[in-house]
Amino acid sequence: MTDGGGLSDKEVVTIDVNDVNEPPQVEDQARSVREDAVFPNPVGEEIPAYDPDFGQDLIFRIIGGTGQEVFTINRCSGQIQIGYGQELDYETTQLYYTIIEVCDTGVPTMCTRANITVNVLDVNDRPELSDASVEVVENSVVGTLVGSPVAGTDEDIFG
């Protein structure tokens, strides 16, 4: 710094910048899973998330949506899985909405939410036949019709 008389002085100034905890970043995403998947099958890839703060871990959890009771999420990796004892059925439900929350381990803890859409993919289900009991007269001619046609159902949706 120089004054009007030509005199100057120098000084060292120290500025401390304090870091603040920023929330993790995660985006809304979609995943697909076959209807014949069972526990602990993964549902697509892990959910990618990022925290701009160095050295913090991320913790994942499902907090809502229609998929909350059907799916689980690995709290460390963000991998969604079929829940224990859960069954998917494309003919009943083709789409689940799941809300996840990702929190960091900073102070204070910061969290971010994302919507994850899970599409259930159809698999060709086995048709079901009804039990039947029929009688035929002994020594009937070859080609004689025996009873009525066997009844069956197929739950698959085509078209």
Secondary structure, 3 states (H helix, E strand, C coil): CECCCCCECCCCCCCCCCCCCCCCEECCEEEEEECCCCCCCECCCCCCEECCCCCCCEEEEEEEECCCCCEEECCCCCCEEECCCCCCCCCCCCEEEEEEEEEECCCCCCEEEEEEEEEEECCCCCCEECCCCCCCCCCCCCCCCCCCCCCEECCCCCC
